[in-house]
């Protein structure tokens, strides 16, 4: 319990090493804390103490000369590693994020956003005014999407939908990957104008001829004419009322033959570990009503939004694909 209760010692040590770029500096071989201190501007003895502590938990290791080098675990802090989670560590270390988590107690007592309690505004409004915070936040969101895309591509039959509308699709990482893998499919990337101004991923993937970029607000109107409406980690950002509003707008845009696909982390029943359970606390801390949900809670949202759930598809990642059809008069909602 003591180790669990002081877990922030370890997380802050890891995040500090990430912020200093230590892993990249050790990519070509061991270095002393003095040399690393000269490069990073850190006080050498303090840096030595940090790295010694991290070496005790296999993040870096000290050789017989006293220099520090990478371990397999430390390579995940390299900026160019295929397994890199460096950007997650940088987000966790960012003051706007860390300070919010320090007020989890407030969120639990009130049920309200710790972020808003600390910063006086909700997360997404804050990010519109703080460019540096936005860069850190979006860097990890983009990297996380890149890590998830292969399993999401392999887990669903996107090719059978002539037109896919990616609602709240951000910079277009998932949609671009789908279109690249399925040349016969057309896509619509739909998000706020300021988000789409940087939709470079669509251009870089070479799928511009397959993809329309359409600005708009999902709380007002969603583009009609799609065969598949895709929402990746959108619903978990919002409370139930807001989520139902988004789903109803999707339903209004869809034909009776269209299909809805949510990509979310579904909270399993029971006491077993699952990433969604602590991510749900992250949503409690950061958002105004956002949450990770159970199967039954998604079932209720689908019903309120005018959908009939058809199946939930597990993927090799913590994400699941929740498929639904527009509910028809007289139909009975079932979850498969």
C-alpha positions in Angstrom: 0.0 0.0 0.0 2.9 2.4 0.8 4.3 1.8 -2.7 0.9 2.4 -4.3 0.2 5.5 -2.2 3.6 7.1 -3.2 3.2 6.2 -6.8 3.5 9.9 -7.7 7.2 9.7 -6.7 7.8 7.4 -9.6 5.5 9.1 -12.1 7.1 12.5 -11.5 10.6 11.0 -11.7 9.8 9.4 -15.1 8.1 12.5 -16.4 11.0 14.7 -15.4 13.4 12.5 -17.2 11.1 12.6 -20.2 10.9 16.4 -20.1 14.7 16.6 -20.0 15.0 14.3 -23.0 17.3 11.9 -21.2 16.4 8.8 -23.3 17.3 10.5 -26.6 20.6 11.7 -25.1 21.5 8.1 -24.2 20.5 6.6 -27.6 24.1 6.4 -28.8 25.5 5.0 -25.5 26.1 5.6 -21.8 26.7 9.0 -20.4 27.6 10.4 -17.0 25.2 12.6 -15.0 27.8 15.5 -15.5 27.6 15.2 -19.3 23.9 14.9 -19.2 23.7 17.9 -16.9 25.7 20.0 -19.3 23.4 19.2 -22.2 20.1 19.6 -20.3 21.0 22.4 -18.0 20.2 20.2 -14.9 22.4 20.3 -11.8 24.6 17.2 -12.2 24.3 15.8 -8.6 20.5 16.3 -8.6 20.3 14.6 -12.0 22.4 11.8 -10.7 20.0 11.2 -7.8 17.0 11.2 -10.3 18.6 8.7 -12.6 19.8 6.5 -9.7 16.2 6.3 -8.4 14.9 5.5 -11.9 17.6 2.8 -12.4 16.2 1.1 -9.3 12.9 0.5 -11.1 14.6 -0.5 -14.4 14.1 2.9 -16.1 17.7 3.4 -17.2 20.6 1.5 -15.6 24.0 2.4 -14.2 27.1 0.7 -15.6 30.3 -0.2 -13.8 31.8 3.3 -14.5 28.8 5.0 -12.9 27.4 6.2 -16.3 23.7 5.8 -17.2 22.4 3.9 -20.2 19.1 2.8 -21.7 17.1 -0.3 -20.7 14.4 -1.9 -22.8 11.8 -0.1 -20.6 13.6 3.3 -21.1 13.5 3.0 -24.9 9.7 3.7 -24.7 10.8 7.3 -23.8 12.7 7.7 -27.0 11.1 10.2 -29.3 11.4 8.0 -32.4 10.7 4.6 -30.9 7.8 2.6 -32.5 6.7 1.9 -28.9 7.2 5.5 -27.7 5.0 6.8 -24.9 7.1 9.9 -24.5 4.3 12.3 -25.4 2.1 10.7 -22.7 4.7 11.4 -20.1 5.1 15.0 -21.3 1.3 15.4 -21.0 1.2 13.9 -17.5 4.1 16.3 -16.5 2.5 19.4 -18.0 1.3 21.8 -15.2 -2.2 22.2 -16.5 -2.7 18.4 -16.4 -0.7 17.6 -13.2 -2.3 20.4 -11.2 -5.7 19.2 -12.1 -5.0 15.7 -10.9 -3.8 17.1 -7.6 -7.4 18.1 -7.0 -9.0 14.7 -7.5 -10.3 15.0 -4.0 -12.5 18.0 -5.1 -13.8 16.1 -8.0 -14.8 13.1 -5.9 -16.5 15.3 -3.3 -18.5 17.3 -5.8 -18.7 15.2 -8.9 -17.4 18.2 -10.8 -14.3 18.8 -13.0 -11.1 19.3 -11.0 -9.7 21.0 -14.1 -12.4 23.6 -14.0 -12.0 24.1 -10.3 -8.2 24.8 -10.8 -8.3 26.7 -14.0 -11.7 28.5 -13.9 -12.7 27.1 -17.3 -13.4 23.8 -18.9 -10.7 21.8 -20.7 -11.5 22.5 -24.3 -12.0 26.2 -23.8 -8.7 26.4 -22.0 -6.9 24.6 -24.8 -8.2 27.2 -27.3 -6.4 29.9 -25.4 -3.1 28.2 -24.4 -1.1 27.2 -27.5 1.6 25.4 -25.6 -0.9 23.3 -23.7 -2.7 22.5 -26.9 0.5 21.3 -28.5 1.3 18.9 -25.7 -2.3 17.6 -25.5 -2.7 17.1 -29.2 0.7 15.5 -29.6 -0.3 12.7 -27.3 -3.8 12.4 -28.8 -2.2 12.0 -32.3 0.4 9.5 -31.0 -2.2 7.5 -29.2 -4.3 7.3 -32.3 -1.3 6.2 -34.3 -0.8 3.4 -31.8 -4.4 2.3 -32.0 -5.0 2.5 -35.7 -3.5 -0.9 -36.8 -5.8 -2.9 -34.4 -8.8 -0.7 -35.4 -8.2 -1.2 -39.1 -8.0 -5.0 -38.7 -11.1 -5.3 -36.5 -13.9 -4.0 -38.9 -15.0 -4.2 -42.5 -14.8 -0.6 -43.6 -14.6 -1.5 -47.3 -18.3 -2.2 -47.5 -19.2 1.4 -46.8 -18.9 3.7 -49.8 -18.9 6.9 -47.7 -17.5 7.2 -44.1 -18.2 10.3 -42.1 -15.6 10.8 -39.3 -17.4 12.9 -36.7 -15.0 14.9 -34.5 -12.2 13.3 -36.5 -9.5 15.8 -35.5 -6.5 15.9 -37.8 -7.8 12.8 -39.6 -5.3 10.1 -38.6 -7.9 7.2 -38.4 -9.9 8.3 -41.4 -6.7 8.7 -43.5 -5.6 5.2 -42.6 -8.9 3.7 -43.4 -9.0 5.4 -46.8 -5.4 4.5 -47.6 -6.3 0.8 -46.9 -9.6 1.0 -48.8 -9.1 2.9 -52.1 -12.7 2.5 -53.1 -14.0 4.3 -50.0 -14.7 8.0 -49.7 -14.4 9.9 -46.5 -15.7 13.1 -44.9 -13.6 14.6 -42.1 -15.9 16.6 -39.9 -14.7 18.8 -37.0 -14.5 22.4 -35.8 -12.9 24.8 -38.3 -9.9 25.6 -36.0 -9.2 21.8 -35.7 -9.5 21.2 -39.5 -7.1 24.1 -40.2 -4.3 21.6 -39.3 -5.7 18.5 -41.1 -2.3 17.8 -42.6 -2.4 14.0 -42.0 -5.0 13.7 -44.8 -2.6 15.4 -47.1 0.5 13.5 -46.0 -1.3 10.2 -46.4 -2.0 11.0 -50.0 -5.8 10.5 -49.8 -7.0 14.0 -50.5 -8.8 12.9 -53.6 -10.9 10.4 -51.5 -11.6 12.8 -48.6 -13.7 15.9 -48.1 -12.8 18.2 -45.2 -16.0 19.7 -43.7 -16.1 22.2 -40.8 -19.0 22.3 -38.4 -20.2 21.7 -34.9 -21.5 18.2 -34.0 -23.9 19.7 -31.5 -25.6 21.7 -34.2 -25.7 19.5 -37.4 -23.8 16.5 -38.8 -23.3 16.1 -42.6 -25.9 13.8 -44.2 -25.2 11.1 -46.8 -22.8 8.8 -45.0 -23.0 5.1 -45.0 -21.0 4.8 -41.8 -20.8 7.4 -39.1 -17.6 7.0 -37.1 -17.0 8.6 -33.7 -13.7 7.7 -32.1 -13.3 8.7 -28.4 -15.9 11.4 -28.8 -18.8 10.2 -26.5 -16.5 9.7 -23.5 -15.7 13.4 -23.5 -19.3 14.3 -22.6 -22.1 13.8 -20.1 -25.1 11.8 -20.9 -27.3 14.7 -22.1 -24.6 16.0 -24.4 -23.8 12.5 -25.7 -27.5 11.8 -26.5 -27.6 15.2 -28.4 -24.6 14.1 -30.5 -26.2 10.7 -31.2 -29.5 12.3 -32.2 -27.7 14.6 -34.6 -26.1 11.5 -36.1 -29.4 9.8 -36.4 -30.9 12.8 -38.2 -28.1 12.7 -40.7 -28.4 9.0 -41.4 -30.6 6.9 -43.7 -32.3 3.8 -42.4 -29.4 1.8 -44.0 -26.6 3.8 -42.4 -24.6 2.4 -39.6 -23.0 4.0 -36.5 -19.7 2.9 -35.1 -18.4 4.3 -31.7 -14.8 3.5 -30.8 -14.5 3.7 -27.0 -13.0 1.9 -24.1 -15.8 -0.1 -22.5 -15.5 -0.6 -18.7 -15.8 -4.3 -17.8 -17.8 -5.5 -14.8 -16.1 -6.9 -11.8 -12.9 -6.1 -9.9 -10.3 -7.0 -12.6 -7.9 -4.4 -13.9 -8.6 -2.6 -17.1 -7.2 0.7 -18.5 -10.7 2.2 -18.7 -11.1 2.3 -14.9 -8.4 4.8 -14.3 -9.0 6.6 -17.6 -12.5 7.1 -16.2 -10.9 9.0 -13.2 -9.0 11.0 -15.8 -12.3 12.0 -17.4 -13.7 12.9 -14.0 -10.7 15.2 -13.3 -10.4 16.8 -16.7 -13.9 17.1 -18.2 -17.3 18.5 -17.4 -19.2 15.2 -17.2 -17.1 13.0 -19.4 -16.7 9.3 -18.5 -15.8 5.9 -19.6 -19.0 3.7 -19.7 -20.1 0.1 -19.3 -21.9 -1.9 -21.9 -25.2 -1.2 -20.1 -24.5 2.6 -20.1 -23.8 2.6 -23.8 -26.9 0.6 -24.3 -28.9 3.3 -22.6 -27.3 6.1 -24.6 -28.0 4.2 -27.9 -31.6 3.8 -27.0 -32.0 7.5 -26.0 -30.3 8.6 -29.2 -32.5 6.5 -31.5 -30.3 3.5 -32.2 -30.4 -0.2 -31.9 -27.1 -1.7 -30.8 -26.0 -4.7 -32.8 -22.6 -5.8 -31.6 -19.5 -4.9 -29.6 -16.2 -5.9 -31.2 -13.2 -6.3 -29.0 -9.8 -5.3 -30.5 -6.2 -6.1 -29.4 -6.1 -2.6 -27.9 -8.1 -1.4 -24.9 -10.6 0.0 -27.4 -13.8 -1.6 -28.5 -16.0 -1.0 -31.6 -19.7 -0.4 -30.7 -21.9 -0.8 -33.7 -25.5 0.3 -34.0 -28.3 0.8 -36.5 -30.9 3.5 -36.6 -33.8 2.3 -34.6 -36.9 1.5 -36.6 -40.5 2.0 -35.4 -41.6 -1.1 -33.4 -38.1 -2.5 -33.1 -36.7 -3.8 -29.9 -33.3 -2.7 -28.8 -30.8 -5.6 -28.1 -27.1 -5.6 -27.5 -25.2 -8.4 -29.3 
